[in-house]
Amino acid sequence: MKKDYYEILGIAKNAAPQEIKKAYRSLALKYHPDRVPEAEKKEAEHKFKEMSEAYGVLSDPKKRQMYDQYGHAGIDQQYTSEDIFRGADFSDVFEGVDLGNIFGQIFGESDLGDIFGGGGGGRRSRRSQRGRDIEYEVEVTLEEAYNGVSKKITIPRHEHCTTCNGSGAKSGSKMQTCRQCGGRGQVVMSSGFFRMQQTCSVCGGRGQTITEFCSQCQGKGMVRVTRKIDVNIPAGVDNTSRLRVSREGEAGSAGAGDLYLYIRVLPHNVFERDGNNIHMRLSVHFVKAALGAEVSVPTLNGSVAMKIPAGTQSGKVFRLKGKGMPDVHRGAPGDQYVHVMLHVPERLNAEQRKLLEKFAEISGEDISPSSESVSEKIKKVFK
């Protein structure tokens, strides 16, 4: 079982952002693997990873709120291990230090190293660089959100240049040894007690520089293309939903990044959504409301019959159990709430007026002509 994040950092649950940062920096410097004896290195790496995960969550307001509300279960269901660290600000915690090297050693180059690659001013090696993630907004109707839908979306992204196979060099051109790093691809960087290797910014870690660039990508090794991708939107998504499509982001030497879909559910002209529940207004003739009747009610899954008891007042709310939106995680549907709005005719023929005046007389209602019109008096009777 995971430890409490607040307990790991030794802070109170109402700790301010600066307190969280201060606590993490203090512990990170204490347990950094470069500062402990060899025999304690394994334990230090475990603690460093644990406290970094805690800081990644608690330093992000959105992740912290979810953790405070749902605990570890909320974080694990919503975020991948990469997402926990994405967006967290480590730059001023380890000012001047290449975070890509620090975290890459502990968490693994292919998993998290690229997230921190720019933190210390150095660029990561192209041999282990994962492609960037792409964010895209997808609009769906309420019916599509209810049933789930497959969509074909058009994504602009960078891919490896097919002309030079991503090398950036013109075919047949020669490469020369990088003068900055002497062909090693790495340069040594020191900052306080930290001393580590950093990717050479001139050759990008290749150890060689290009003499003639590819005409297609101009030496970048990447070209911008537009791809059509089929994505499946599950039933129950809402405006807060974010879907991850693995490896459909931009290309990288260590694999493509991911595609993140942010869902936007379009407004509906009949239904209004509240979480997994659906609300709607139903116009019911005042005679049916007075006498009682069975009416047809539209839902997102076809129309259903609903009984209106005699004497139903305007504003009365009826619940249709299980007729709401399916839960995107559990599948269990919410309910539909029908708000009855009485319909009073604006015009009456002579016979209708006579019958209503007789009803008003029996009911003891005075509807004789005055400053108020007869129709307004009649509406008051059935209000």
C-alpha contacts under 8 A as a table, 3 or more apart, distances in Angstrom:
res1	aa1	res2	aa2	distance
2	K	72	H	7.60
3	K	7	E	7.11
3	K	8	I	6.79
4	D	7	E	5.17
4	D	8	I	6.28
5	Y	8	I	5.07
5	Y	9	L	6.49
5	Y	51	M	7.68
5	Y	54	A	4.86
5	Y	55	Y	7.83
5	Y	58	L	7.59
6	Y	9	L	5.37
6	Y	10	G	5.90
6	Y	11	I	5.35
6	Y	12	A	6.37
6	Y	13	K	6.29
6	Y	54	A	7.46
7	E	10	G	4.82
7	E	11	I	6.46
8	I	50	E	7.61
8	I	51	M	6.17
8	I	54	A	7.10
9	L	20	I	7.51
9	L	23	A	6.06
9	L	24	Y	6.24
9	L	27	L	7.54
9	L	51	M	6.41
9	L	54	A	7.23
9	L	55	Y	7.79
10	G	23	A	7.24
11	I	15	A	6.32
11	I	19	E	7.69
11	I	20	I	7.12
11	I	23	A	7.37
12	A	15	A	5.22
15	A	19	E	5.95
15	A	20	I	6.52
16	A	19	E	5.24
16	A	20	I	6.45
17	P	20	I	5.11
17	P	21	K	6.28
17	P	59	S	6.37
18	Q	21	K	5.07
18	Q	22	K	6.03
19	E	22	K	5.08
19	E	23	A	6.05
20	I	23	A	5.24
20	I	24	Y	6.17
20	I	55	Y	7.18
20	I	58	L	7.37
20	I	59	S	6.87
21	K	24	Y	5.20
21	K	25	R	6.12
21	K	55	Y	7.53
21	K	59	S	7.41
21	K	93	V	6.97
22	K	25	R	5.25
22	K	26	S	6.21
23	A	26	S	5.28
23	A	27	L	6.32
24	Y	27	L	5.24
24	Y	28	A	5.85
24	Y	51	M	6.93
24	Y	52	S	7.52
24	Y	55	Y	6.54
25	R	28	A	5.04
25	R	29	L	6.08
25	R	93	V	5.98
25	R	94	F	7.74
26	S	29	L	5.45
26	S	30	K	6.30
27	L	30	K	4.97
27	L	31	Y	6.08
27	L	48	F	8.00
27	L	51	M	7.76
28	A	31	Y	5.32
28	A	32	H	5.49
28	A	48	F	6.16
28	A	51	M	7.52
28	A	52	S	7.90
29	L	32	H	5.33
29	L	35	R	7.76
30	K	35	R	7.27
31	Y	35	R	6.97
31	Y	36	V	6.93
31	Y	44	A	5.20
31	Y	45	E	7.53
31	Y	47	K	6.93
31	Y	48	F	6.13
32	H	35	R	5.60
32	H	36	V	7.01
32	H	44	A	6.44
32	H	45	E	7.13
32	H	48	F	6.40
33	P	36	V	5.62
33	P	41	K	5.30
33	P	42	K	7.85
33	P	44	A	5.63
33	P	45	E	5.88
33	P	48	F	7.93
34	D	41	K	7.94
34	D	194	F	7.51
36	V	40	E	6.12
36	V	41	K	6.10
36	V	44	A	7.39
37	P	40	E	5.45
37	P	41	K	6.35
38	E	41	K	5.13
39	A	42	K	7.39
40	E	43	E	5.54
40	E	44	A	6.11
41	K	44	A	4.98
41	K	45	E	6.10
42	K	45	E	5.19
42	K	46	H	6.44
43	E	46	H	5.14
43	E	47	K	6.34
44	A	47	K	5.11
44	A	48	F	5.95
45	E	48	F	5.01
45	E	49	K	6.06
45	E	106	I	6.44
46	H	49	K	5.26
46	H	50	E	6.17
47	K	50	E	4.97
47	K	51	M	6.09
48	F	51	M	5.33
48	F	52	S	5.99
49	K	52	S	5.13
49	K	53	E	6.22
49	K	106	I	7.09
49	K	107	F	7.29
50	E	53	E	5.31
50	E	54	A	6.40
51	M	54	A	4.94
51	M	55	Y	6.13
52	S	55	Y	5.03
52	S	56	G	6.00
53	E	56	G	4.98
53	E	57	V	6.42
53	E	84	I	6.94
53	E	85	F	7.11
54	A	57	V	5.40
54	A	58	L	6.10
55	Y	58	L	5.16
55	Y	59	S	5.55
55	Y	88	A	7.92
56	G	59	S	5.71
56	G	60	D	6.65
56	G	84	I	5.73
56	G	85	F	4.99
56	G	86	R	7.84
56	G	88	A	5.35
57	V	60	D	5.58
57	V	63	K	5.30
57	V	64	R	5.58
57	V	67	Y	7.70
57	V	84	I	6.07
57	V	85	F	7.44
57	V	88	A	7.73
58	L	61	P	6.94
58	L	63	K	6.74
58	L	64	R	4.71
59	S	64	R	7.05
59	S	88	A	6.34
59	S	89	D	7.61
60	D	63	K	5.39
60	D	64	R	5.88
60	D	87	G	7.29
60	D	88	A	6.07
61	P	64	R	5.06
61	P	65	Q	6.08
62	K	65	Q	5.26
62	K	66	M	6.41
63	K	66	M	5.14
63	K	67	Y	6.12
63	K	75	I	7.12
63	K	84	I	7.94
64	R	67	Y	5.03
64	R	68	D	6.05
65	Q	68	D	5.12
65	Q	69	Q	6.22
66	M	69	Q	5.12
66	M	70	Y	5.87
66	M	71	G	7.16
66	M	74	G	6.17
66	M	75	I	6.77
67	Y	70	Y	5.30
67	Y	71	G	4.36
67	Y	72	H	6.20
67	Y	74	G	6.17
67	Y	75	I	6.09
68	D	71	G	5.77
69	Q	74	G	7.79
70	Y	73	A	6.17
70	Y	74	G	4.82
70	Y	75	I	7.69
71	G	74	G	5.68
71	G	75	I	6.92
72	H	75	I	5.18
72	H	76	D	6.05
73	A	76	D	5.22
73	A	77	Q	6.11
74	G	77	Q	5.41
74	G	78	Q	6.17
75	I	78	Q	5.28
75	I	79	Y	5.69
76	D	79	Y	5.61
76	D	80	T	6.83
77	Q	80	T	7.96
79	Y	82	E	7.68
79	Y	83	D	5.28
79	Y	84	I	6.10
80	T	83	D	5.00
80	T	84	I	6.44
81	S	84	I	5.42
81	S	85	F	7.24
82	E	85	F	5.69
82	E	86	R	6.26
82	E	111	D	6.84
82	E	112	L	6.03
82	E	115	I	7.81
83	D	86	R	4.85
83	D	87	G	7.95
84	I	88	A	7.86
85	F	88	A	5.47
85	F	112	L	7.99
85	F	115	I	7.45
86	R	115	I	6.52
89	D	92	D	7.24
89	D	93	V	7.77
90	F	93	V	5.14
90	F	94	F	6.43
90	F	99	L	7.88
90	F	116	F	7.95
90	F	119	G	7.16
91	S	94	F	5.69
91	S	95	E	5.65
91	S	96	G	7.94
91	S	99	L	7.83
91	S	119	G	5.17
91	S	120	G	6.85
92	D	95	E	4.66
94	F	97	V	5.61
94	F	99	L	7.54
94	F	120	G	7.97
95	E	120	G	6.91
96	G	120	G	5.23
96	G	121	G	7.44
96	G	191	S	6.59
97	V	119	G	7.46
97	V	120	G	4.73
97	V	121	G	7.95
97	V	191	S	6.53
97	V	194	F	7.63
98	D	101	N	5.75
98	D	102	I	6.77
98	D	116	F	7.83
98	D	117	G	6.98
98	D	118	G	7.53
98	D	119	G	6.13
98	D	120	G	3.94
98	D	121	G	6.69
98	D	122	G	6.28
98	D	198	Q	6.94
99	L	102	I	4.99
99	L	103	F	5.96
99	L	104	G	7.87
99	L	113	G	7.86
99	L	116	F	5.14
99	L	117	G	6.11
99	L	118	G	7.52
99	L	119	G	5.56
99	L	120	G	5.80
100	G	103	F	5.55
100	G	104	G	5.48
100	G	113	G	4.82
100	G	114	D	6.21
100	G	115	I	7.19
100	G	116	F	4.60
100	G	117	G	4.08
100	G	118	G	7.18
100	G	119	G	7.19
100	G	120	G	7.78
100	G	124	R	7.03
101	N	104	G	5.02
101	N	105	Q	6.12
101	N	113	G	6.93
101	N	117	G	7.57
101	N	196	M	7.67
101	N	197	Q	7.57
101	N	198	Q	7.17
102	I	105	Q	5.68
102	I	106	I	6.87
103	F	106	I	5.20
103	F	107	F	5.66
103	F	108	G	7.35
103	F	109	E	8.00
103	F	112	L	6.89
103	F	113	G	5.69
103	F	116	F	7.28
104	G	107	F	5.47
104	G	108	G	4.89
104	G	109	E	4.51
104	G	110	S	7.87
104	G	111	D	7.92
104	G	112	L	6.27
104	G	113	G	4.08
104	G	114	D	7.76
105	Q	108	G	5.72
105	Q	109	E	6.74
105	Q	113	G	7.89
107	F	111	D	6.80
107	F	112	L	6.13
107	F	113	G	7.26
108	G	111	D	5.53
108	G	112	L	6.33
108	G	113	G	6.56
109	E	112	L	6.19
109	E	113	G	4.78
109	E	114	D	7.31
109	E	128	S	6.68
110	S	113	G	6.53
110	S	114	D	7.62
110	S	128	S	6.57
110	S	129	Q	7.65
110	S	130	R	7.11
110	S	254	A	6.81
111	D	114	D	7.56
112	L	115	I	5.52
112	L	116	F	7.31
113	G	116	F	5.78
113	G	117	G	6.23
114	D	117	G	4.82
114	D	118	G	7.98
114	D	124	R	7.04
114	D	129	Q	6.13
114	D	130	R	6.39
115	I	118	G	7.67
116	F	119	G	5.31
117	G	120	G	7.28
117	G	122	G	6.77
117	G	123	R	6.03
117	G	124	R	5.57
118	G	121	G	5.51
118	G	122	G	5.88
118	G	123	R	6.06
118	G	124	R	7.71
119	G	122	G	7.48
122	G	198	Q	6.47
122	G	199	T	6.35
122	G	200	C	7.64
122	G	201	S	6.60
123	R	198	Q	7.88
123	R	199	T	5.90
123	R	200	C	7.35
123	R	201	S	6.05
123	R	204	G	6.83
124	R	128	S	7.41
124	R	129	Q	6.44
124	R	198	Q	7.76
124	R	199	T	5.52
124	R	204	G	7.04
124	R	205	G	7.34
125	S	128	S	5.74
125	S	129	Q	6.17
125	S	185	G	7.90
125	S	199	T	5.67
125	S	200	C	7.88
125	S	204	G	5.56
125	S	205	G	4.58
125	S	206	R	7.34
126	R	129	Q	5.00
126	R	204	G	6.24
126	R	205	G	6.36
126	R	206	R	7.31
126	R	252	G	7.74
126	R	253	S	5.89
126	R	254	A	7.84
127	R	205	G	7.49
127	R	206	R	7.80
127	R	253	S	5.66
127	R	254	A	6.54
128	S	253	S	6.12
128	S	254	A	4.91
129	Q	252	G	5.80
129	Q	253	S	5.49
129	Q	254	A	5.14
129	Q	255	G	7.69
130	R	251	A	7.36
130	R	252	G	4.70
130	R	253	S	6.17
130	R	254	A	4.72
130	R	255	G	5.31
130	R	256	A	6.01
130	R	257	G	6.13
131	G	249	G	6.74
131	G	250	E	4.95
131	G	251	A	4.64
131	G	252	G	3.85
131	G	253	S	7.26
131	G	254	A	7.30
131	G	255	G	6.19
131	G	256	A	4.58
131	G	257	G	4.37
132	R	249	G	6.23
132	R	250	E	5.25
132	R	251	A	7.23
132	R	252	G	7.45
132	R	256	A	7.22
132	R	257	G	4.92
132	R	258	D	7.35
133	D	249	G	4.90
133	D	250	E	6.33
133	D	257	G	4.64
133	D	258	D	4.77
133	D	259	L	5.73
133	D	260	Y	7.28
134	I	157	R	7.91
134	I	249	G	5.20
134	I	250	E	6.99
134	I	257	G	7.47
134	I	258	D	6.42
134	I	259	L	4.82
134	I	260	Y	6.05
135	E	259	L	6.02
135	E	260	Y	4.81
135	E	261	L	6.02
135	E	262	Y	7.25
136	Y	155	I	7.98
136	Y	259	L	7.48
136	Y	260	Y	6.28
136	Y	261	L	5.04
136	Y	262	Y	6.08
137	E	261	L	5.71
137	E	262	Y	4.69
137	E	263	I	5.89
137	E	264	R	6.87
138	V	261	L	6.48
138	V	262	Y	6.12
138	V	263	I	5.11
138	V	264	R	6.01
139	E	263	I	6.15
139	E	264	R	4.79
139	E	265	V	5.86
139	E	266	L	6.64
140	V	144	E	5.88
140	V	145	A	6.37
140	V	263	I	7.31
140	V	264	R	6.31
140	V	265	V	5.05
140	V	266	L	6.11
141	T	144	E	5.10
141	T	145	A	6.24
141	T	265	V	5.66
141	T	266	L	5.18
141	T	267	P	7.52
141	T	268	H	7.64
142	L	145	A	4.95
142	L	146	Y	6.09
142	L	265	V	6.08
142	L	266	L	6.46
142	L	267	P	7.32
142	L	268	H	6.64
143	E	146	Y	4.97
143	E	147	N	6.24
143	E	300	L	6.36
144	E	147	N	5.24
144	E	148	G	5.27
144	E	149	V	5.63
144	E	235	A	7.52
145	A	148	G	5.32
145	A	149	V	7.33
145	A	233	I	7.67
145	A	234	P	7.39
145	A	235	A	5.41
145	A	236	G	5.47
145	A	237	V	5.57
145	A	238	D	7.27
145	A	265	V	7.12
146	Y	235	A	5.24
146	Y	236	G	5.47
146	Y	237	V	7.72
146	Y	300	L	7.20
146	Y	325	M	5.76
146	Y	326	P	6.67
147	N	234	P	7.68
147	N	235	A	5.04
147	N	236	G	7.50
148	G	232	N	7.57
148	G	233	I	5.40
148	G	234	P	4.54
148	G	235	A	3.85
148	G	236	G	7.13
149	V	232	N	6.00
149	V	233	I	5.15
149	V	234	P	6.67
149	V	235	A	7.47
150	S	230	D	6.87
150	S	231	V	5.69
150	S	232	N	4.40
150	S	233	I	5.93
151	K	230	D	5.71
151	K	231	V	5.42
151	K	232	N	6.42
151	K	233	I	7.50
152	K	228	K	6.26
152	K	229	I	5.43
152	K	230	D	4.43
152	K	231	V	6.28
153	I	228	K	5.51
153	I	229	I	5.38
153	I	230	D	6.47
153	I	231	V	7.39
154	T	226	T	6.64
154	T	227	R	5.63
154	T	228	K	4.46
154	T	229	I	6.36
155	I	226	T	5.53
155	I	227	R	5.27
155	I	228	K	6.25
155	I	229	I	7.26
156	P	224	R	6.86
156	P	225	V	5.67
156	P	226	T	4.21
156	P	227	R	6.30
157	R	224	R	5.51
157	R	225	V	5.61
157	R	226	T	6.25
157	R	227	R	7.64
157	R	249	G	7.11
157	R	250	E	5.53
158	H	222	M	5.95
158	H	223	V	5.36
158	H	224	R	4.35
158	H	225	V	6.10
158	H	250	E	5.19
158	H	251	A	6.23
159	E	222	M	5.37
159	E	223	V	5.58
159	E	224	R	6.38
159	E	225	V	6.92
159	E	250	E	6.15
159	E	251	A	4.95
159	E	252	G	7.89
160	H	165	N	6.43
160	H	166	G	4.84
160	H	221	G	5.96
160	H	222	M	4.55
160	H	223	V	6.34
160	H	251	A	6.39
160	H	252	G	7.77
161	C	164	C	5.90
161	C	165	N	5.48
161	C	166	G	4.90
161	C	167	S	7.98
161	C	168	G	7.77
161	C	216	Q	7.45
161	C	217	C	6.48
161	C	221	G	5.38
161	C	222	M	4.82
161	C	223	V	5.45
162	T	165	N	4.78
162	T	166	G	6.73
163	T	166	G	7.75
163	T	214	C	7.58
163	T	216	Q	6.74
164	C	167	S	5.55
164	C	168	G	5.95
164	C	169	A	6.23
164	C	170	K	6.61
164	C	171	S	6.63
164	C	214	C	6.44
164	C	221	G	7.02
165	N	168	G	7.76
165	N	221	G	7.28
166	G	220	K	7.73
166	G	221	G	4.00
166	G	222	M	6.14
167	S	219	G	7.50
167	S	220	K	7.80
167	S	221	G	5.16
168	G	210	I	7.59
168	G	213	F	5.90
168	G	214	C	5.36
168	G	217	C	6.63
168	G	218	Q	6.81
168	G	219	G	3.78
168	G	220	K	5.15
168	G	221	G	4.03
168	G	222	M	7.68
169	A	173	S	6.62
169	A	210	I	5.97
169	A	211	T	7.56
169	A	212	E	5.86
169	A	213	F	4.57
169	A	214	C	4.76
169	A	219	G	5.81
169	A	221	G	7.76
170	K	173	S	5.44
170	K	212	E	5.54
170	K	213	F	4.98
170	K	214	C	4.03
170	K	215	S	6.91
170	K	219	G	7.97
171	S	214	C	7.21
173	S	210	I	7.96
173	S	211	T	6.80
173	S	212	E	5.87
174	K	210	I	7.15
174	K	211	T	6.26
174	K	212	E	7.49
175	M	208	Q	6.09
175	M	209	T	5.78
175	M	210	I	5.13
175	M	211	T	5.93
176	Q	208	Q	5.32
176	Q	209	T	5.43
176	Q	210	I	6.68
176	Q	211	T	7.03
177	T	182	G	6.40
177	T	183	G	5.25
177	T	207	G	6.15
177	T	208	Q	4.43
177	T	209	T	6.27
178	C	181	C	5.93
178	C	182	G	5.42
178	C	183	G	5.27
178	C	185	G	7.95
178	C	202	V	7.45
178	C	203	C	6.32
178	C	207	G	5.44
178	C	208	Q	4.70
178	C	209	T	5.51
179	R	182	G	5.16
179	R	183	G	7.33
180	Q	200	C	7.25
180	Q	202	V	6.66
181	C	184	R	5.52
181	C	185	G	5.81
181	C	186	Q	6.06
181	C	187	V	5.92
181	C	200	C	6.37
181	C	207	G	6.86
182	G	185	G	7.60
182	G	207	G	6.97
183	G	206	R	7.54
183	G	207	G	3.83
183	G	208	Q	5.99
184	R	187	V	7.75
184	R	205	G	7.60
184	R	206	R	7.82
184	R	207	G	5.21
185	G	199	T	6.15
185	G	200	C	5.37
185	G	203	C	6.85
185	G	204	G	7.01
185	G	205	G	3.92
185	G	206	R	5.32
185	G	207	G	4.19
185	G	208	Q	7.80
186	Q	197	Q	5.96
186	Q	198	Q	5.36
186	Q	199	T	4.59
186	Q	200	C	4.88
186	Q	205	G	6.17
186	Q	207	G	7.87
187	V	197	Q	5.52
187	V	198	Q	5.25
187	V	199	T	6.29
187	V	200	C	5.72
188	V	195	R	7.20
188	V	196	M	5.76
188	V	197	Q	4.42
188	V	198	Q	5.97
189	M	195	R	5.88
189	M	196	M	5.52
189	M	197	Q	5.86
189	M	198	Q	6.32
190	S	193	F	7.54
190	S	194	F	5.74
190	S	195	R	4.40
190	S	196	M	6.47
191	S	194	F	5.16
191	S	195	R	6.42
192	G	195	R	7.79
199	T	204	G	6.39
199	T	205	G	5.29
200	C	203	C	5.91
200	C	204	G	5.45
200	C	205	G	5.32
200	C	207	G	7.99
201	S	204	G	5.26
201	S	205	G	7.43
202	V	209	T	7.84
203	C	206	R	5.60
203	C	207	G	5.90
203	C	208	Q	5.95
203	C	209	T	5.55
204	G	207	G	7.66
206	R	209	T	7.59
210	I	213	F	6.60
210	I	219	G	7.78
212	E	219	G	7.94
213	F	217	C	7.97
213	F	218	Q	5.53
213	F	219	G	4.52
214	C	217	C	5.78
214	C	218	Q	5.19
214	C	219	G	5.24
214	C	221	G	7.92
215	S	218	Q	5.21
215	S	219	G	7.52
216	Q	223	V	7.76
217	C	220	K	5.46
217	C	221	G	5.81
217	C	222	M	5.97
217	C	223	V	5.74
218	Q	221	G	7.63
220	K	223	V	7.80
231	V	245	V	7.79
233	I	237	V	7.51
234	P	237	V	6.47
234	P	328	V	6.91
235	A	326	P	6.53
235	A	327	D	7.67
235	A	328	V	5.98
236	G	276	N	7.69
236	G	325	M	5.86
236	G	326	P	4.88
236	G	327	D	5.19
236	G	328	V	4.28
236	G	331	G	7.64
237	V	240	T	7.81
237	V	241	S	5.70
237	V	263	I	7.21
237	V	327	D	7.89
237	V	328	V	5.70
238	D	241	S	5.28
238	D	263	I	6.53
238	D	264	R	6.98
238	D	265	V	6.25
238	D	275	G	7.90
239	N	262	Y	7.57
239	N	263	I	5.35
239	N	264	R	4.91
239	N	265	V	5.85
240	T	262	Y	7.68
240	T	263	I	7.03
241	S	262	Y	6.28
241	S	263	I	5.70
242	R	260	Y	6.58
242	R	261	L	5.51
242	R	262	Y	4.75
242	R	263	I	6.34
243	L	260	Y	5.59
243	L	261	L	4.94
243	L	262	Y	6.64
243	L	263	I	7.95
244	R	258	D	6.75
244	R	259	L	5.82
244	R	260	Y	4.66
244	R	261	L	6.35
245	V	248	E	6.14
245	V	258	D	5.87
245	V	259	L	4.97
245	V	260	Y	6.24
245	V	261	L	7.69
246	S	249	G	7.71
246	S	257	G	7.31
246	S	258	D	4.75
246	S	259	L	6.39
247	R	255	G	7.35
247	R	256	A	4.92
247	R	257	G	5.12
247	R	258	D	4.58
247	R	259	L	6.92
248	E	256	A	6.54
248	E	257	G	6.34
248	E	258	D	5.07
248	E	259	L	5.14
249	G	256	A	5.64
249	G	257	G	4.24
249	G	258	D	4.29
249	G	259	L	4.78
250	E	256	A	5.42
250	E	257	G	5.43
250	E	258	D	7.52
251	A	255	G	6.24
251	A	256	A	4.21
251	A	257	G	6.52
252	G	255	G	5.02
252	G	256	A	5.20
252	G	257	G	7.29
253	S	256	A	7.79
267	P	272	E	7.57
268	H	271	F	5.53
268	H	272	E	6.65
270	V	280	M	6.17
270	V	281	R	7.55
271	F	278	I	6.34
271	F	279	H	5.73
271	F	280	M	5.00
272	E	278	I	5.74
272	E	279	H	5.11
272	E	280	M	6.28
273	R	276	N	7.03
273	R	277	N	6.00
273	R	278	I	4.71
273	R	279	H	6.30
274	D	277	N	5.14
274	D	278	I	6.05
274	D	279	H	7.45
275	G	278	I	7.95
275	G	325	M	7.99
276	N	324	G	5.95
276	N	325	M	4.70
276	N	326	P	6.49
276	N	327	D	6.40
276	N	333	P	6.75
276	N	334	G	4.75
276	N	335	D	7.25
277	N	324	G	4.83
277	N	325	M	6.07
277	N	334	G	4.80
277	N	335	D	4.92
277	N	336	Q	5.71
277	N	337	Y	7.51
278	I	323	K	7.82
278	I	324	G	5.20
278	I	325	M	7.02
278	I	334	G	7.61
278	I	335	D	6.33
278	I	336	Q	4.54
278	I	337	Y	6.08
279	H	336	Q	5.75
279	H	337	Y	4.74
279	H	338	V	6.07
279	H	339	H	7.39
280	M	336	Q	7.76
280	M	337	Y	6.44
280	M	338	V	5.26
280	M	339	H	6.04
281	R	338	V	5.91
281	R	339	H	4.69
281	R	340	V	6.00
281	R	341	M	6.57
282	L	297	V	7.57
282	L	338	V	6.43
282	L	339	H	5.95
282	L	340	V	5.03
282	L	341	M	5.84
283	S	340	V	6.15
283	S	341	M	4.86
283	S	342	L	5.79
283	S	343	H	5.83
284	V	288	K	6.80
284	V	289	A	6.68
284	V	340	V	6.56
284	V	341	M	6.07
284	V	342	L	4.99
284	V	343	H	5.46
285	H	288	K	5.46
285	H	289	A	6.44
285	H	342	L	5.72
285	H	343	H	4.57
285	H	344	V	6.51
286	F	289	A	4.96
286	F	290	A	6.04
286	F	342	L	5.40
286	F	343	H	5.60
286	F	344	V	5.99
286	F	382	F	6.95
287	V	290	A	5.05
287	V	291	L	6.05
287	V	292	G	7.95
288	K	291	L	5.22
288	K	292	G	5.14
288	K	293	A	5.40
288	K	308	I	7.59
288	K	310	A	7.55
289	A	292	G	5.30
289	A	293	A	7.09
289	A	308	I	6.55
289	A	309	P	7.05
289	A	310	A	5.83
289	A	311	G	5.73
289	A	312	T	5.04
289	A	313	Q	7.05
289	A	342	L	7.34
290	A	310	A	5.13
290	A	311	G	4.52
290	A	312	T	6.38
291	L	309	P	7.57
291	L	310	A	4.61
291	L	311	G	6.56
292	G	307	K	7.55
292	G	308	I	5.24
292	G	309	P	4.57
292	G	310	A	3.70
292	G	311	G	6.86
292	G	312	T	7.52
293	A	307	K	5.93
293	A	308	I	5.15
293	A	309	P	6.68
293	A	310	A	7.36
294	E	305	A	6.47
294	E	306	M	5.55
294	E	307	K	4.34
294	E	308	I	5.82
295	V	305	A	5.68
295	V	306	M	5.38
295	V	307	K	6.30
295	V	308	I	7.08
296	S	303	S	6.26
296	S	304	V	5.67
296	S	305	A	4.69
296	S	306	M	6.25
297	V	303	S	5.32
297	V	304	V	5.32
297	V	305	A	6.10
297	V	306	M	6.64
298	P	301	N	7.99
298	P	302	G	6.01
298	P	303	S	4.19
298	P	304	V	6.46
299	T	302	G	5.28
299	T	303	S	5.51
299	T	304	V	7.20
299	T	323	K	6.85
299	T	336	Q	7.84
300	L	323	K	7.54
300	L	324	G	7.79
301	N	323	K	7.73
308	I	312	T	6.78
309	P	312	T	5.88
312	T	316	K	6.81
313	Q	316	K	5.76
313	Q	340	V	7.71
313	Q	342	L	7.48
313	Q	383	K	7.30
314	S	340	V	5.64
314	S	341	M	4.92
314	S	342	L	5.18
314	S	383	K	6.97
315	G	339	H	5.75
315	G	340	V	5.19
315	G	341	M	5.76
316	K	339	H	5.86
316	K	340	V	5.39
316	K	341	M	7.85
317	V	337	Y	6.38
317	V	338	V	5.42
317	V	339	H	4.52
317	V	340	V	6.21
318	F	337	Y	5.66
318	F	338	V	5.06
318	F	339	H	6.62
318	F	340	V	7.88
319	R	335	D	6.70
319	R	336	Q	5.78
319	R	337	Y	4.62
319	R	338	V	6.26
320	L	323	K	5.82
320	L	335	D	5.77
320	L	336	Q	5.00
320	L	337	Y	6.23
320	L	338	V	7.58
321	K	324	G	7.62
321	K	334	G	7.28
321	K	335	D	4.73
321	K	336	Q	6.51
322	G	333	P	5.26
322	G	334	G	5.36
322	G	335	D	4.72
322	G	336	Q	7.16
323	K	333	P	6.79
323	K	334	G	6.43
323	K	335	D	4.89
323	K	336	Q	5.14
324	G	333	P	5.57
324	G	334	G	4.23
324	G	335	D	4.12
324	G	336	Q	4.85
325	M	333	P	5.20
325	M	334	G	5.36
325	M	335	D	7.38
326	P	330	R	7.93
326	P	331	G	5.04
326	P	332	A	5.39
326	P	333	P	3.87
326	P	334	G	6.31
327	D	330	R	5.37
327	D	331	G	4.45
327	D	332	A	5.35
327	D	333	P	5.76
327	D	334	G	7.40
328	V	331	G	5.79
344	V	379	K	6.62
345	P	348	L	6.90
346	E	375	S	7.44
348	L	351	E	7.95
348	L	352	Q	5.71
348	L	353	R	5.76
349	N	352	Q	5.34
349	N	353	R	6.10
350	A	353	R	5.16
350	A	354	K	6.13
351	E	354	K	5.09
351	E	355	L	6.27
352	Q	355	L	5.22
352	Q	356	L	6.23
353	R	356	L	5.18
353	R	357	E	6.04
354	K	357	E	5.14
354	K	358	K	6.16
355	L	358	K	5.08
355	L	359	F	6.21
356	L	359	F	4.86
356	L	360	A	6.05
356	L	378	I	7.54
357	E	360	A	4.94
357	E	361	E	6.11
357	E	367	I	7.59
358	K	361	E	5.02
358	K	362	I	6.28
359	F	362	I	5.17
359	F	363	S	6.11
360	A	363	S	4.93
360	A	364	G	6.08
360	A	365	E	5.02
360	A	366	D	7.21
360	A	367	I	7.33
360	A	378	I	7.91
360	A	381	V	7.52
361	E	364	G	5.13
361	E	365	E	5.90
361	E	366	D	7.26
362	I	365	E	7.70
365	E	381	V	7.51
367	I	374	V	6.13
367	I	377	K	5.69
367	I	378	I	7.37
368	S	374	V	7.20
369	P	372	E	6.98
369	P	373	S	6.52
369	P	374	V	6.31
370	S	373	S	6.76
372	E	376	E	6.38
372	E	377	K	6.90
373	S	376	E	5.29
373	S	377	K	6.49
374	V	377	K	5.04
374	V	378	I	6.23
375	S	378	I	5.01
375	S	379	K	6.22
376	E	379	K	5.07
376	E	380	K	6.36
377	K	380	K	5.14
377	K	381	V	6.58
378	I	381	V	5.18
378	I	382	F	6.94
379	K	382	F	5.44
379	K	383	K	6.10
380	K	383	K	4.95
